[in-house]
Amino acid sequence: MSSNIIGLINMECPNYMKELSGKRPLASEPFAGKYRLMDFTLSSMVNAGVDTVGLMLPFHARSVLDHVRSAKEWDLARKQNGLYYLPVDEEDDIVSPREGDIHKYNKNLRYVEATGRRYMILAGCDVIHNIDFKDVFNYHRHHNADITLVYKTTDNELPTGGWAVNTEADGRVKDMKKADAFKPGSKVFLGALLIDCNLFIRMIRKAFAQGRQHYFNEVLSKNIRSLRVFGYGYEGYASRVTSIQAYFKASMDILDLKNAHRLFSADNRFYTKIKDAAPAKYMEEAHVTNSRIANGCVIEGRVENSILSRHVRVGRNAVIKNSIIMQNTVIGEDARLEYVICDKNQDIQPEAVLTGTEENPLCVTKRELV
């Protein structure tokens, strides 16, 4: 793809998983055993040849910084260009945070201007995807578009809200509307777009000066007819994390090989923080079916239809079903867990019984004694 392109990732979205962690931002929530939600957007940009990426950091940014570090795993630890941290650096944004993202983009326009690039990929971290931004870029150039929105046509009803786009036969977007839920066949905007940098700068400055719109999506919707806005239909796996229930469903989706193959492509792989550890160890009485087990785990009990992050130990005769267990957690002997999301660094006592439901999984928060 052309080197005349930069990336900008907005990590300052609401924390939809406060039941699990009140301070960890959504971008750094674990997923599929060894990844974080931010890995999917960041890796997709890097796979497309983007060598300059800005991270608009959330207020609680420690876990993001700890995960990304120098960004060498994404080949962004460079003397020129590479990764840029764009932190919350004003007292008012901390003491009295304002609604919306326009003022945040306006504050970071210097990053966009200083790069001198023509195009920008703008995205968030609340969608699990493997978008081929090289295809998006070619589509954008082919249609001589000002803006190209990436959408997914949903096969099922979605109870969560978001933005829907309507397109004409040639792909041009007719309108863009906010919806509380989606019916099958709806074209759901995935929060990722390709835009000319100068146009983005003008739109943000005008919206900030007028002070009428709080969010960039609102600005987009009001300028659909005055700009050449096209929609790119993404056909791979995508899931937006808007709640604990949505996070749990997306995690369970990946246990289906069909969904896993659609997400984890050999051509566009995902990168994450490397933690050197021995492969998972399965003891004599271990029994594991339809599960994702990360390296460093030691399994002595039974694990079914579950996801275990790095360095999880499952004691003898313990049973884990339909659950997500995060890193450095010890499950005691004879414990029973079903429909549970367990945060990292937990010590589940022997013979403990924890049960949730598919619609409402039980959340075990960090440092909670169980």
C-alpha positions in Angstrom: 0.0 0.0 0.0 1.1 3.6 -0.5 3.5 4.9 2.2 1.5 8.2 2.0 -0.8 7.1 4.8 -1.0 7.2 8.6 -3.1 5.6 11.3 -4.9 7.1 14.2 -6.5 4.9 16.9 -9.0 6.4 19.3 -8.7 4.4 22.6 -10.9 6.8 24.5 -14.1 4.9 24.1 -16.4 4.2 27.1 -15.5 1.2 29.3 -18.2 -1.2 28.5 -16.8 -3.8 30.9 -16.9 -2.0 34.2 -18.3 -5.2 35.9 -14.9 -6.8 35.2 -12.5 -3.8 35.6 -13.4 -0.2 36.4 -10.0 1.2 35.5 -8.6 -1.0 32.7 -9.6 0.6 29.3 -11.5 -1.4 26.8 -8.5 -1.3 24.4 -6.4 -3.5 26.8 -9.0 -6.1 27.6 -7.7 -9.6 26.9 -9.2 -11.6 24.1 -8.7 -15.2 22.7 -6.1 -16.2 25.3 -3.1 -14.0 24.4 -4.3 -10.9 22.6 -5.7 -7.5 23.7 -8.5 -5.8 21.9 -6.2 -3.1 20.6 -4.1 -5.8 18.8 -6.7 -6.3 16.1 -6.8 -2.7 14.9 -3.1 -2.0 15.3 -2.1 -5.2 13.6 -4.5 -4.6 10.7 -2.9 -1.2 10.1 0.6 -2.6 10.2 -0.3 -5.5 7.8 -1.4 -2.9 5.3 2.0 -1.2 5.4 1.2 1.7 7.6 4.4 2.8 9.3 3.1 5.7 11.3 0.4 5.2 13.9 -0.9 7.5 16.7 -2.5 6.2 19.8 -5.0 8.5 21.5 -4.5 7.2 25.0 -7.3 6.9 27.5 -7.1 8.4 31.0 -6.2 5.1 32.6 -3.4 4.3 30.1 -0.9 2.2 32.2 -2.1 -1.2 30.8 -1.9 0.2 27.3 1.6 1.4 27.7 2.7 -1.8 29.4 1.3 -3.9 26.5 2.6 -1.8 23.6 5.8 -0.6 25.1 8.2 0.4 22.2 5.8 -1.4 19.7 8.7 -3.5 18.4 6.3 -6.5 18.0 4.4 -4.4 15.4 7.6 -3.2 13.7 6.8 0.4 14.8 10.0 0.9 17.0 11.6 3.2 14.4 14.0 6.2 14.4 11.6 8.0 12.0 7.8 7.7 12.1 6.7 4.6 14.0 4.4 4.8 17.0 3.2 8.1 18.6 1.6 8.3 22.0 -1.1 11.0 22.2 -1.9 11.3 25.9 -4.5 13.1 28.0 -2.4 16.2 28.8 -4.9 18.8 30.0 -6.2 19.1 33.6 -9.8 19.8 32.4 -9.9 16.5 30.5 -9.2 14.7 33.7 -11.2 16.8 36.2 -14.2 17.7 34.0 -14.2 15.4 31.0 -16.3 16.6 28.1 -18.7 14.5 26.1 -17.7 13.4 22.7 -14.4 13.1 20.7 -14.3 16.3 18.5 -12.2 18.3 21.1 -9.9 15.3 21.5 -9.3 15.0 17.8 -8.8 18.8 17.6 -6.2 18.7 20.3 -4.2 16.0 18.3 -4.4 17.6 14.8 -0.8 18.5 15.1 0.1 14.8 14.8 -1.9 14.6 11.5 -0.4 17.8 10.1 3.2 17.0 11.1 3.3 13.7 9.2 2.6 15.4 5.9 0.8 12.3 4.6 -2.2 12.5 2.3 -4.4 9.7 3.8 -5.4 8.5 7.2 -7.0 5.4 8.6 -9.1 6.3 11.6 -10.4 3.5 13.9 -11.3 2.5 17.5 -10.6 -0.5 19.6 -14.1 -1.8 20.4 -14.4 -4.0 17.3 -12.7 -7.4 16.8 -11.9 -7.7 13.1 -9.2 -8.5 10.5 -9.9 -5.7 7.9 -7.6 -5.7 4.9 -6.9 -2.0 4.7 -4.9 -2.5 1.5 -8.2 -3.5 -0.2 -9.9 -0.5 1.5 -7.2 1.8 0.1 -7.5 0.4 -3.4 -11.3 0.7 -3.2 -11.0 4.3 -2.0 -8.7 5.3 -4.9 -10.8 3.4 -7.5 -13.9 5.4 -6.5 -12.0 8.7 -6.1 -13.6 8.9 -2.7 -13.2 11.6 0.0 -14.1 9.1 2.7 -14.5 5.3 2.7 -16.4 3.8 5.6 -16.0 0.1 6.5 -19.2 -1.7 7.3 -20.4 -5.3 7.9 -23.7 -6.7 6.7 -25.1 -8.5 9.7 -26.6 -12.0 9.4 -28.5 -11.8 12.7 -30.3 -9.4 14.8 -28.0 -7.2 17.0 -29.5 -5.8 20.2 -26.7 -3.3 20.6 -26.7 0.2 19.2 -24.4 1.8 16.7 -24.4 3.5 13.3 -25.9 2.0 10.1 -25.1 3.0 6.6 -27.2 2.8 3.4 -25.4 2.5 0.1 -26.4 2.9 -3.5 -25.6 0.3 -6.2 -22.2 1.8 -6.9 -21.3 1.7 -3.2 -21.8 5.4 -2.5 -23.3 6.1 0.9 -26.7 7.7 0.8 -27.1 8.2 4.5 -25.7 7.2 7.9 -28.0 6.9 10.9 -27.7 6.0 14.5 -29.7 2.9 15.6 -30.5 1.2 18.9 -30.6 -2.2 17.3 -30.0 -3.8 13.9 -32.1 -6.3 11.9 -30.6 -9.0 9.6 -29.2 -7.4 6.5 -28.3 -4.1 8.2 -25.0 -2.5 7.1 -23.3 -1.8 10.4 -20.5 0.8 10.5 -17.4 -0.8 12.1 -15.9 2.5 13.3 -13.0 2.3 10.8 -12.6 4.7 7.8 -10.1 6.0 5.3 -10.1 9.8 4.8 -8.0 12.5 3.2 -6.0 14.1 6.0 -6.7 17.7 4.9 -10.4 17.0 4.8 -10.3 15.5 8.3 -8.5 18.5 9.6 -11.0 20.9 8.0 -14.0 18.9 9.3 -12.6 18.7 12.9 -11.7 22.4 13.0 -15.1 23.5 11.7 -17.0 21.2 14.1 -14.9 22.3 17.1 -15.4 26.0 16.2 -19.1 25.6 15.9 -19.4 23.4 19.0 -22.6 21.8 17.8 -21.5 18.1 17.3 -19.9 16.1 20.1 -18.9 13.2 18.0 -17.2 12.8 14.6 -19.8 10.2 13.5 -22.4 13.0 13.9 -20.3 15.3 11.7 -20.0 12.5 9.1 -23.7 11.9 9.0 -24.4 15.6 8.3 -21.9 15.7 5.5 -22.8 12.6 3.6 -24.4 14.3 0.6 -21.8 17.1 0.3 -18.9 14.7 0.1 -18.0 11.6 -1.9 -18.5 9.0 0.8 -18.3 5.3 -0.2 -18.9 2.1 1.8 -16.6 -0.8 1.8 -18.3 -4.1 2.7 -16.1 -6.2 5.0 -16.9 -9.9 4.7 -14.7 -11.5 7.5 -15.6 -12.1 11.1 -16.4 -8.9 13.1 -17.9 -8.4 16.5 -18.3 -5.1 18.4 -17.7 -5.3 22.2 -20.3 -3.1 23.8 -21.0 -5.0 27.0 -19.9 -8.0 29.1 -22.4 -10.1 27.2 -21.0 -9.0 23.8 -17.5 -9.7 25.0 -18.5 -13.2 26.2 -20.3 -14.0 23.0 -17.4 -12.9 20.8 -15.0 -15.0 22.9 -17.2 -18.1 22.5 -17.6 -17.4 18.8 -13.8 -17.9 18.3 -14.1 -21.4 19.7 -16.0 -22.2 16.5 -13.4 -23.1 13.9 -15.3 -21.5 11.2 -15.2 -18.1 12.9 -11.6 -18.6 14.0 -10.5 -19.3 10.4 -12.4 -16.1 9.2 -10.7 -14.0 11.9 -7.2 -15.5 12.1 -5.8 -15.3 8.5 -2.4 -16.6 7.5 -2.0 -13.6 5.2 -2.9 -11.0 7.8 -1.7 -12.2 11.2 -2.1 -10.5 14.5 0.8 -9.3 16.7 0.9 -8.9 20.4 3.2 -8.5 23.3 5.6 -11.4 23.4 5.9 -13.4 26.7 8.4 -16.2 26.4 7.0 -19.2 28.2 6.9 -23.0 27.9 4.0 -24.6 26.0 0.9 -25.6 27.9 1.5 -28.7 30.0 -1.3 -31.4 30.2 -1.0 -33.7 33.2 -2.1 -37.4 33.2 -5.6 -36.7 34.3 -6.2 -33.6 32.2 -9.1 -33.6 29.8 -9.5 -30.6 27.4 -12.1 -30.2 24.6 -12.9 -27.3 22.3 -10.8 -24.8 24.1 -8.0 -22.3 23.5 -5.2 -22.8 26.0 -2.3 -20.3 26.0 1.3 -21.0 26.7 2.5 -21.4 30.3 -0.7 -23.1 31.4 -0.7 -26.3 33.6 -3.8 -28.4 33.3 -4.6 -31.2 35.8 -8.5 -31.0 35.6 -11.2 -30.7 33.0 -11.6 -27.8 30.6 -14.5 -27.6 28.1 -15.5 -24.9 25.7 -13.3 -22.3 27.5 -10.5 -19.9 26.9 -7.4 -19.8 29.2 -4.9 -17.1 29.0 -1.2 -17.4 29.8 0.0 -19.1 33.0 -3.3 -20.4 34.3 -3.1 -23.5 36.5 -6.1 -25.8 36.8 -6.0 -28.1 39.8 -6.8 -31.8 40.0 -10.5 -32.7 39.5 -11.4 -29.0 38.8 -13.9 -28.5 36.1 -14.1 -25.4 33.9 -16.9 -25.0 31.3 -17.9 -22.2 29.0 -15.6 -19.8 30.8 -12.9 -17.2 30.2 -9.9 -17.4 32.6 -7.3 -14.6 32.4 -3.6 -14.9 33.0 -1.8 -15.9 36.2 -4.9 -17.4 37.8 -4.9 -20.6 39.9 -8.1 -22.8 40.0 -8.0 -24.9 43.1 -8.6 -28.7 43.2 -12.3 -29.8 42.9 -13.4 -26.3 42.0 -16.4 -25.9 39.5 -16.7 -22.9 37.2 -19.3 -22.5 34.5 -20.2 -19.4 32.5 -17.5 -17.4 34.4 -15.2 -14.5 33.3 -12.3 -14.5 35.8 -9.9 -11.6 35.8 -6.2 -12.1 36.0 -4.2 -12.9 39.2 -7.0 -14.7 40.9 -6.8 -17.6 43.4 -9.9 -19.7 43.2 -10.1 -21.7 46.4 -10.4 -25.6 46.3 -14.0 -26.8 46.0 -15.3 -23.4 45.1 -18.5 -23.4 42.9 -19.0 -20.4 40.6 -21.9 -20.4 38.1 -23.3 -17.8 35.8 -25.5 -18.1 32.7 -24.8 -17.6 29.0 -26.8 -14.4 29.0 -25.2 -13.1 32.3 -21.8 -14.6 32.9 -20.4 -14.3 36.4 -17.6 -11.8 36.7 -14.8 -12.4 39.2 -12.9 -9.2 39.5 -9.2 -8.7 40.1 -8.0 -9.1 43.7 -11.4 -10.6 44.7 -11.0 -13.5 47.1 -13.1 -16.5 46.0 
